Amino acid sequence: MSADAADLLALLAERGWTLGTAESLTGGLVAATIVAVPGASRVFSGSVVAYDPAVKISLLGVDHDLVDRVGTVDEQVVTQMAKGAQRRLGVDVAIATTGVAGPGPSEGHPAGTVWLACATPAGIVTRRLTLTGGRATVRADAVAAALGLGHEAVSAAS
């Protein structure tokens, strides 16, 4: 089932939960998609756009040694980003994105490699994607998948 931002916001409002995001390859597009929905402010608290690894480390608490060891396109990194956003933004649910939008590879990963995470009060769910298309398509598809993952994780947490 595909879920959009309005679906996710309605589900969160139903539960009385707040939402935040931590974004790398999507560069704020998840947050922008969420705030395009009228009434998003009832649920959405904010976003950290952590494009640079140093921001992931300093603001979101991603382990420096982990980044040195595996880079930023990694399940543990996106998990720590989501948990860090929950903590820093003081929200119940946090969606995080990291990966390679392209046009070429980065950190040894081909363009279209994406990691998503959604942290809820019940735990964390991650997903790895291999997307195709140009940079804009990869980013747009990552946003749609992140919102879908958020909806799935919140639904499962209730």
Secondary structure, 3 states (H helix, E strand, C coil): CCCCHHHHHHHHHHHCCCEEEEECCCCCHHHHHHHCCCCHHHCEEEEEECCCHHHHHHHHCCCHHHHHHHCCCCHHHHHHHHHHHHHHHCCCEEEEEEECCCCCCECCECCCEEEEEEEECCEEEEEEEECCCCHHHHHHHHHHHHHHHHHHHHHHHC
